[in-house]
Amino acid sequence: MLMNYSSATEFYLLGFPGSEELHHILFAIFFFFYLVTLMGNTVIIMIVCVDKRLQSPMYLFLGHLSALEILVTTIIVPVMLWGLLLPGMQTISLSACVVQLFLYLAVGTTEFALLGAMAVDRYVAVCNPLRYNIIMNRHTCNFVVLVSWVFGFLFQIWPVYVMFQLTYCKSNVVNNFFCDRGQLLKLSCNNTLFTEFILFLMAVFVLFGSLIPTIVSYAYIISTILKIPSSSGRRKSFSTCASHVTCVVIGYGSCLFLYVKPKQTQAAGYNRVVSLMVSVVTPFLNPFIFTLRNDKVIEALRDGVKRCCQLFRN
């Protein structure tokens, strides 16, 4: 759609293939997922802030993780829903594309840093319970959260800047429902091999930089739990880590397939499915993962519902 040697000032998001009826069905499904994601993660943030039983570091991290899930899905899903309602392709300006890609990558990087911190928190809680309140004090936890947010946003400035220094002269049609980095690289008429290699190294640094502490922490956690004599004690210790492990498996599994590849320009259908996992499915599952297996959160929710019912009665 572009003449050679001219660079795109706007892009067309191809979105999802299929008929208009299929698009309406997908709109209903993703809109439902989005509403549940917003409500579920907002409820978690509220009870973590309000309930005194949830003032430990684990729930501080959980509150910030829920905020990140709200952000990552809000960056992608509203644009995707609007595209499903429009006939044909959706137009997005170059500046909007820059902002969307930057926020998406920055929030994702922050989330991985936070998941690594949560793994270390679980290690201290299980392996050094007597020193837990000393090591994971409020000052330390606030500092870890702040560093995670700052690192995530600063780390992605250069990759996004480099992406939009490229000349997009092959086409301005992005074969995805958002400004996907892999699909944008396909549209560039520059030689992107070196850029792709640097992006690959940066993705490896982010993902494995937080995954290695997680693996090491859980190696020690499992070793400590197996030494607990009673089966009920082992079960209780495992249950405190189950939610985090589930979130780690889903989050890292999706992004390892999406970003840790020397060749960033993989098939569009592949990108679309994995992007849905990261931006729609994982944020949707997060409230269920962290509430269904957590007795304290369930108790706090019950008490909150009771208080709300009493207020309405009065």
N, C-alpha and C positions, 0 to 999 in steps of 0.2 A: 504493500500500500504506500510505500515511500520511494521516491527517486533516489538513486545512488548518491552518496556523499552528502545527503541531508540527514540531520539527526531529529529524532522524534521529539515533539514538545508535548505530546499526549499519547496515551496507550489505549488500546481496546482490549478489555478482558473478555476472553472467549467464554469463560464460565463452564457450565455443564452441558454436555451433549444431550440430545433427546428432544422430545416433543414439548409443546407448551403444557400439556396435561402433566407430563412428568415433572416439569419445572414447578408447577403448582403443588404437587405432592411433596417435592423436596423442600419447597418453601415452608409448608406446614410442619414438616418434620424438624427442620433446622430452627424454625421459629420457636417450636416447643422446647427443643434442646437449649436454645439461648435463654428463654425465660426461666427454665429450671436452673440453669447455670447461674444466672444473676441472683435469683431468689436464694438458692442453696448456699452459695458462697457468701452472700450478704448476711444471711442468718449466722453462719459460722463466725464472721467478723464481729457481729454484734454481740454474740454470747461470749466470745473471747474477751471483748472489751468490758462487758458488764459483769459477768459472773466471777466471783472471787475464787471459786474452785479451779478456774482455768487461767490462773495468773502465773503458771510455770513457763519456763523457756520453750517447752515443746509446743504449747498453745500460742505463744507469741509468734513463733515461726509459722505455725499453721494459719494464723490470721493473715500474715503477710503473703503466704502462699495462696490463700484464697483471693486476696486482692490482685495478685498477679494473674490468677486464672480469669478473673473478671476482665482485666485489661487485655489479655491476649485474645480472648474471644470477642471482645468489643472492637478491637482493632480490625478484625477480619470479618465477622459474621454480618454486621449491618450492611456492609458493602456487598457481600455475597447475596444477602436476601434481596437487596434492591435489584441486583443483576438478574435474579430469578424471576422478578416481576416484569422486567423490561423485555420487549421484543428485540431480538438481535443482540449485538454486543454492547457492553457497557463501556462508556468513555471515562477515563481517569486521567487527570492532568499529571504532568511530570512532577510537579511539586508535591501533589497528593501521593503519588507513587513513592517518592523519596521518604515522606513522613511515615507512610504505612509500613514500608520495608524496615525502616530504622526502628520504629517502635516495636514491631513484631520481633525482630532479632534481639533488641535490647532487653525486652521483657523476658524473652526466652532464656537469654544468658543469665539474667538476674535469678530466674527460677532455678536453674541448674546450680548456681552458687549457693542458693538457699537450701536446696535438697542435700548438697554436700554438708552444709552446716547442721542440718537436722540429723544426718547420720552420725556425726561426731557427738551431737547432743545425746542420742540414744546410746552411744558407746559409753559416755560418761555416766549416764543414768544406770546402766546395767552393770558395768565393770567397776565403777568407782562410786557407788551410791552414797557412801558416807561423805565424800568430798564434793558431791554434785552441786549443792547450793553455794559452795565456795568458788568452784571452777566456773559454773554457768550462772554467775550472778547477773543482775539486771543490767549493770554497766556493760559487761562483756557481750551479752545478748543484743543489746541495742547497737553496740559497735559492729557486731557481725552483720546484723540486718542492714545497717547503713552502708557498710563496705560492699555488701552484695548488690544493693541498688546502684551505688555509684559505679562499681566495676562494670555491671551489666550495661549501663548507658554509655560510659566512656569507651568501653572496649569495641563497641560497634560503630563508632564515628568513622574511623578510617575505612573499614570495609564498604560501608554505604557510600562514602565520598568517592572511593575508587570506582564503584559500580556506575555512578552517574557522571564520571568523567569519560566513559566509553561513548562511542558514537553509534547510535542505533539507526542504521540505514538499511538493514535487510527487510524489516517489517516493523510495524508498531502494534501487532496483535499478540497479546500474551495468552498463551494457551493454559490458563488457570483462572481461578475465581478471585485471585488477588495478585499483587505485584510480587510474584515468586522470583527469587534470585536466579535459580537455575534456568527458568524460561527467559528471563531478561538477558542472560548471557548468550543464549541462542540467537537473540536478535541483533547482537553487536557485530559490526563488520571489522572490529579490531581483532588482533590475535590475543585471545583471552587465556591461553594455556598457563602463563605465569601467574596471572590474577587468580585463576581457578586453583592453582597449587598453593598459593598463599592463603586463600580462603579455606582450603582443605586443612592446612596446618593450624589455622586459627580455630576451626571447628574442633579439631582433635584436642587442642589445648583446653578449650572450654569444657568439652564433654568428658574427656579423660581426666582433666584436672580436678573435676568434682566427683567423677566416678571412682577413681582410685581411693580417695579417702573413704568413700562409701563402702567399697569392697573390703578394705582393711578393717574398718570399724565393725562391719558385720562378721568378719572372720573371728575377731575377738569376742564379739557378742555371742555368737553361736558356741564358741569354745567355753565361755563363762556359763551360759545357760545349761549346757550339757552336764556341767558339774553340779548343778542344783539337785539335791537328793529327791525331793518330792515332785511328782508329776504335775500337781496343781501349781507349784512354784514355777516350773518350767513353762507351763501353759500360760501363766499370767505374764511372764517375762516376754515370751514370744508375741503375745497379743499386743503389747505396747509398741512393738516394731512392725507388726503386720501391715498396718495402713501405709507407713512410709515405704516399706519394701514394694508394695503394690504400685504406689505412685512412681517409684523409681523405675520399675520394670516397664511400665507403660510409657513414661516420658522419655527415658533413655533409649528404649527400643525403637520408638518412632523416629527420634532425631538422629540416631546412629545410621539408620537406613536413608534418611533424607539428606544429611549434610556431610557425614564422614565418608566421602568418596572423592578420589582424586579428580574424577570427571563430574562436575557439578550439573551438567546439562542432561540429566537422565530423562526418561520418557515422561511425557506430560501426564498420562493416566496414572503412572506410579506416583508422581509428585502430588497429584490431586488427592489420591487416597490417603497418603501419609500426612499431608497437610490437614486433611479433615480430622485425622486422629489427634494431631497436636492442638488444633485451634477450636475443635468442636467437641470431640468425644472425651478427651482427658479432662477439660474444665467441667464438663457435664458430670463425669463420674466422681470428681474430687469430693463433693459434699457427702456422697454415699460411702466412699472409701473411708473417710475420716470420722464418720458418725456411727455407722452400723456396727463397727467393731470396737467402739470406744465408750465404755460405760459412763465416764465423767461427762462427755459431751451429750450423751443420751439423757442423763439426769438433768443437766443444765437446760436442755431443750424442753423436757417435761415440765420443769419448774417455770420456764419462760411461758409456755403455753398456758399453764394454770394461772399465772399472774395476768396474762392477757384476757383470759376468760373471766376472771374476777373483775377486771376493770370494765369489761363490756357489760357485766351483770349490774355493776354499780351505776 
